[in-house]
Amino acid sequence: MNDSAASGGPPAGDGEGTRSVRAGLPEPVKYEPTLPGPVFAAHFHLPGEPTGPYTYGRDENPTWTLLEHAIGELEAPGQDGVETLVFASGMAAISSVLFSQLRAGDSVVLPDDGYQALPLARAQLEAFGIEVRTAPTAGDAQLALLDGAKLLWIESPSNPGLDVCDIGRLVEAAHARGVLVAVDNTLATPLGQRPLALGADFSVASGTKQLTGHGDVLLGYVTGRSGEPMAAVRRWRKIVGAIPGPMEAWLAHRSIATLQLRVDRQSAGALAVAEALRGRPEVSGLRYPGLPDDPSHKVASQQMRRYGCVVSFALPTRARAERFLDVLRLVDEATSFGGVRSTAERRGRWGGDAVPEGFIRLSVGAEDADDLVADVLRALAESAR
Ligand SMILES: *Cc1c(COP(=O)(O)O)cnc(C)c1O
């Protein structure tokens, strides 16, 4: 056992499964648990000068520290000078980057096909006098909007359309113009892609999805190189107080031990489901970046190591999609994605995404792929009646 785990460095093993199970574990201490339990503390004993790591519970917490080391080891293995901050939710993490980096008169480039709450963030940014430019994820279309911008926001693969952009190419163009780059890494997870290795300044994600994977925790994080931009993110967390509870942080850390198991199994299941859906006459617009003929595959294969658990497609009508969801037995009708139990929903029921009425986002869980494929094919057949 080396001592770098406690200091945020990589654990001894180099494989991603090994790294996942050991991520963020402290040095062994006789009679202590391997993963210490949640520390419930609003304040800490603090005689004299108020310095040191743990003063007040909105600023720091030892349970967050371990989780932040774990996430950092997965997002940027072996990289020095990288820090991670955990947040109450993915949106808290996203807002912390947007609102700590941008001020009145700045311009930001967002995707126009990204996460559902980005348009809400856009309205707030504009209300604060920030110019917002948008372009689709596909075809690196955001590249044309970079001149004079302060921050580029990338979401690749995009949710729910599963388009992909060339992150390295966009980062190079952005940095040549002095533009910071943040990548929403929620769908890929750090085992799918590592934005910092591709040159991005921030990897930002919702830990609510596959990172924790059990549908029982809301969490967010920002990983970035140490320096003023990350210091501003840390200040923002303190000002807004969008902090995770110790119980959530501990549950998340516990769940990360199985990340590689879950991600590998769910990616294999997603590919099997996508292959089963391909060529079905009632299915259109099938997307999965891991399918060799998917429009995202070429770029995805250059920058991703796993293609995620989300498959999207459309059925001919809203009624057909509703019947399909209704007769699925192994797939819960629910929003969100990334959990060990498969979920699906008709995305159009929320409004906001530019998708057809019959568009379905299916998140493949950890069930046996054969069982899932059989359930999906049976539901397709039954929903035709
Ligand atoms: C869910 C999600 C978010 C928001 O995360 P919360 O934890 O729900 O706040 C942000 N980005 C993407 C891509 C998401 O899927």
PDBQT file of the ligand as one rigid body, heavy atoms in Angstrom, charges set to zero:
ROOT
HETATM    1  C1  LIG A 401     -28.669  14.690 -14.513  1.00  0.00    +0.000 C 
HETATM    2  C2  LIG A 401     -27.701  15.526 -15.262  1.00  0.00    +0.000 A 
HETATM    3  C3  LIG A 401     -27.275  16.754 -14.744  1.00  0.00    +0.000 A 
HETATM    4  C4  LIG A 401     -27.805  17.314 -13.457  1.00  0.00    +0.000 C 
HETATM    5  O1  LIG A 401     -27.488  16.534 -12.354  1.00  0.00    +0.000 OA
HETATM    6  P1  LIG A 401     -28.344  16.534 -10.990  1.00  0.00    +0.000 P 
HETATM    7  O2  LIG A 401     -27.559  15.656 -10.099  1.00  0.00    +0.000 OA
HETATM    8  O3  LIG A 401     -29.712  16.020 -11.335  1.00  0.00    +0.000 OA
HETATM    9  O4  LIG A 401     -28.408  17.955 -10.525  1.00  0.00    +0.000 OA
HETATM   10  C5  LIG A 401     -26.336  17.468 -15.477  1.00  0.00    +0.000 A 
HETATM   11  N1  LIG A 401     -25.860  17.027 -16.652  1.00  0.00    +0.000 NA
HETATM   12  C6  LIG A 401     -26.263  15.863 -17.186  1.00  0.00    +0.000 A 
HETATM   13  C7  LIG A 401     -25.703  15.422 -18.496  1.00  0.00    +0.000 C 
HETATM   14  C8  LIG A 401     -27.202  15.084 -16.517  1.00  0.00    +0.000 A 
HETATM   15  O5  LIG A 401     -27.615  13.937 -17.057  1.00  0.00    +0.000 OA
ENDROOT
TORSDOF 0
